[in-house]
């Protein structure tokens, strides 16, 4: 099951951003097709402009993104960026085409990982088996980072031992480390009090997890301040 608190928080952010996103959409709607094409560059600045503009439109740009993804002549670079953007719209109509894109690209780790992250953003737990395997993509930290980010949204209690192992292997990668700490906190936040306490006690009492424990406390201090660490 998707992490309820994370999904509700994401939906709230989208709701709060909706009025501004609507204004931007209506102001720049004639530029959308051009912006989608410019996701492939040719310069980084051009890509960033296009991506930021389309991102700022939120759910309103979803129809144009879905139309672009359905175009068989679409530049593969653009298609990957469109897939990323769709995951952030929260539009349920994106589930089917994203799942099809994911299935069609399972032999391409980077494209499959991008699609899985977007599906996770929509709360689609069909990608959970893939994500569990991707956590062990030893040769590619980006695939691991995407899987970890997805676990924040979809991870379950049974995934925590695996996440602890991945954290130990990636101590030098701050993005992965903090992502795992966030994933653990969101997963235990959905558990009952007994399971929450048992999991946290295991991590605290493990010398191998000392860095994970430090990362968890860093997040708690950042969110609640020292001395206010109630997360359940």
C-alpha positions as CSV (number, residue, x, y, z in Angstrom):
1,X,0.0,0.0,0.0
2,X,1.2,3.6,-0.7
3,X,2.4,5.6,2.3
4,X,-0.8,7.4,3.3
5,X,0.9,10.4,4.9
6,X,3.4,11.0,2.1
7,X,0.7,10.8,-0.6
8,X,-1.6,13.1,1.4
9,X,1.2,15.6,1.9
10,X,2.0,15.5,-1.8
11,X,-1.7,16.1,-2.7
12,X,-1.8,19.0,-0.3
13,X,1.2,20.6,-1.9
14,X,-0.4,20.2,-5.3
15,X,-3.7,21.8,-4.0
16,X,-1.8,24.7,-2.6
17,X,0.1,25.3,-5.8
18,X,-3.0,24.9,-8.0
19,X,-4.1,28.6,-8.3
20,X,-0.6,29.6,-9.4
21,X,-0.2,26.6,-11.7
22,X,-3.5,27.5,-13.4
23,X,-2.4,31.1,-14.0
24,X,0.9,29.9,-15.5
25,X,-0.9,27.4,-17.6
26,X,-3.2,29.9,-19.1
27,X,-0.5,32.5,-19.6
28,X,1.9,30.0,-21.4
29,X,-0.4,27.4,-22.9
30,X,0.6,28.4,-26.4
31,X,4.2,27.6,-25.6
32,X,3.6,24.1,-24.2
33,X,4.2,22.2,-27.4
34,X,7.4,24.1,-28.0
35,X,8.5,23.6,-24.4
36,X,8.0,19.9,-24.7
37,X,10.2,19.7,-27.8
38,X,12.8,21.8,-26.1
39,X,13.2,19.3,-23.3
40,X,15.9,17.7,-25.5
41,X,18.0,20.9,-25.5
42,X,20.1,21.5,-27.4
43,X,21.6,23.4,-24.4
44,X,21.1,22.7,-20.7
45,X,19.7,26.1,-20.2
46,X,17.0,25.5,-22.8
47,X,16.1,22.1,-21.2
48,X,15.9,23.7,-17.8
49,X,13.7,26.5,-19.0
50,X,11.3,24.0,-20.6
51,X,11.3,21.6,-17.7
52,X,10.7,24.3,-15.1
53,X,7.9,25.9,-17.1
54,X,6.1,22.6,-17.6
55,X,6.6,21.6,-14.0
56,X,5.1,24.9,-12.8
57,X,1.8,24.1,-14.6
58,X,1.1,21.1,-12.3
59,X,-1.9,19.0,-13.2
60,X,-3.1,21.4,-15.9
61,X,-0.3,20.3,-18.4
62,X,-1.1,16.6,-18.0
63,X,-3.3,16.3,-21.2
64,X,-0.5,17.8,-23.3
65,X,2.1,15.6,-21.7
66,X,0.0,12.5,-22.2
67,X,-0.6,13.4,-25.9
68,X,3.2,13.8,-26.4
69,X,3.9,10.5,-24.7
70,X,1.5,8.8,-27.1
71,X,3.4,10.1,-30.1
72,X,5.5,7.3,-31.5
73,X,7.9,9.8,-33.2
74,X,8.7,11.6,-29.9
75,X,12.4,12.0,-29.2
76,X,13.4,9.4,-26.6
77,X,15.1,12.1,-24.5
78,X,11.9,14.1,-24.5
79,X,9.8,11.0,-23.7
80,X,11.9,10.3,-20.6
81,X,11.4,13.9,-19.4
82,X,7.7,13.7,-20.1
83,X,7.5,10.6,-18.0
84,X,9.3,12.4,-15.1
85,X,6.9,15.3,-15.4
86,X,3.8,13.1,-15.4
87,X,4.6,11.5,-12.1
88,X,4.5,14.9,-10.4
89,X,1.1,15.9,-11.8
90,X,-0.9,13.5,-9.6
91,X,-3.1,12.9,-12.6
92,X,-4.6,9.3,-12.4
93,X,-4.9,9.2,-16.2
94,X,-1.1,8.9,-16.4
95,X,-1.1,5.5,-14.6
96,X,-1.9,3.4,-17.7
97,X,0.6,5.0,-20.2
98,X,3.3,5.2,-17.5
99,X,2.8,1.5,-16.7
100,X,3.0,0.7,-20.4
101,X,6.1,2.8,-20.8
102,X,7.7,1.0,-17.8
103,X,6.8,-2.5,-19.2
104,X,8.1,-1.6,-22.7
105,X,11.5,-0.4,-21.3
106,X,12.3,-3.0,-18.7
107,X,15.4,-3.9,-20.7
108,X,16.6,-0.3,-20.3
109,X,17.5,0.3,-16.6
110,X,17.5,4.1,-16.7
111,X,14.2,4.4,-18.6
112,X,12.5,1.8,-16.4
113,X,13.8,3.5,-13.3
114,X,12.4,6.9,-14.4
115,X,9.0,5.4,-15.1
116,X,9.0,3.4,-11.8
117,X,9.7,6.7,-9.9
118,X,6.8,8.4,-11.6
119,X,4.5,5.5,-11.0
120,X,5.5,5.5,-7.3
121,X,4.6,9.2,-7.2
122,X,1.1,8.2,-8.3
123,X,1.0,5.6,-5.6
124,X,1.1,2.6,-8.0
125,X,2.6,-0.2,-6.0
126,X,2.8,-2.6,-9.0
127,X,6.4,-1.4,-9.3
128,X,7.3,-2.4,-5.8
129,X,9.0,-5.8,-6.8
130,X,11.1,-3.9,-9.3
131,X,12.1,-1.3,-6.8
132,X,13.2,-3.9,-4.3
133,X,15.6,-5.4,-6.9
134,X,16.8,-1.9,-8.0
135,X,18.0,-1.2,-4.5
136,X,20.8,-3.6,-5.2
137,X,21.9,-2.0,-8.5
138,X,25.5,-1.9,-7.3
139,X,26.9,-0.4,-10.4
140,X,24.6,2.6,-10.7
141,X,23.9,4.9,-7.8
142,X,21.3,6.8,-9.7
143,X,19.1,3.7,-10.0
144,X,19.5,3.1,-6.3
145,X,18.6,6.7,-5.5
146,X,15.5,6.5,-7.6
147,X,14.5,3.3,-5.9
148,X,15.1,4.8,-2.5
149,X,13.0,7.9,-3.4
150,X,10.2,5.5,-4.5
151,X,10.4,3.6,-1.3
152,X,9.5,6.7,0.6
153,X,6.1,6.5,-1.1
154,X,5.6,2.8,-1.4
155,X,7.9,1.0,1.1
156,X,6.5,-1.4,3.6
157,X,7.6,-2.6,7.0
158,X,9.2,-5.7,5.5
159,X,11.5,-3.5,3.4
160,X,13.3,-1.9,6.4
161,X,15.9,-4.6,6.9
162,X,16.8,-4.4,3.2
163,X,16.9,-0.6,3.4
164,X,19.3,-0.8,6.4
165,X,21.7,-3.0,4.3
166,X,21.6,-0.6,1.4
167,X,22.4,2.3,3.8
168,X,25.5,0.5,5.0
169,X,26.7,0.0,1.4
170,X,26.2,3.7,0.4
171,X,27.6,5.6,3.4
172,X,29.5,7.8,1.1
173,X,26.4,8.9,-0.9
174,X,24.5,11.5,1.0
175,X,21.5,11.5,-1.3
176,X,21.0,7.7,-0.8
177,X,21.7,7.9,2.9
178,X,19.2,10.6,3.7
179,X,16.6,9.1,1.3
180,X,16.8,5.8,3.2
181,X,16.5,7.6,6.5
182,X,13.4,9.3,5.2
183,X,12.0,6.1,3.9
184,X,12.5,4.3,7.2
185,X,10.8,7.2,9.1
186,X,7.8,7.2,6.7
187,X,7.4,3.5,6.9
188,X,7.5,3.3,10.6
189,X,5.2,6.3,10.8
190,X,2.5,4.1,9.3
191,X,3.1,1.3,11.7
192,X,1.4,0.7,15.1
193,X,3.2,1.9,18.2
194,X,4.7,-1.5,19.1
195,X,6.2,-2.0,15.6
196,X,7.5,1.5,15.6
197,X,9.3,1.1,18.9
198,X,10.7,-2.3,18.0
199,X,12.1,-1.1,14.7
200,X,13.6,2.1,16.1
201,X,15.1,0.1,19.0
202,X,16.7,-2.3,16.6
203,X,18.3,0.5,14.6
204,X,19.5,2.4,17.7
205,X,21.0,-0.8,19.2
206,X,22.9,-1.8,16.1
207,X,26.5,-0.7,15.7
208,X,26.3,-1.3,12.0
209,X,23.4,1.1,11.8
210,X,25.0,4.0,13.7
211,X,25.2,6.2,10.6
212,X,21.6,5.5,9.8
213,X,20.6,6.4,13.4
214,X,22.5,9.6,13.0
215,X,20.7,10.4,9.7
216,X,17.3,9.7,11.3
217,X,18.1,12.1,14.2
218,X,19.3,14.7,11.8
219,X,16.0,14.6,9.9
220,X,14.0,14.8,13.2
221,X,16.1,17.7,14.5
222,X,15.5,19.5,11.2
223,X,11.8,19.0,11.3
224,X,11.0,19.2,15.0
225,X,14.0,20.7,16.7
226,X,16.1,19.2,19.5
227,X,14.0,17.6,22.2
228,X,10.9,17.3,20.0
229,X,11.3,14.0,18.3
230,X,7.8,12.5,18.5
231,X,7.2,11.1,15.0
232,X,4.4,8.7,15.7
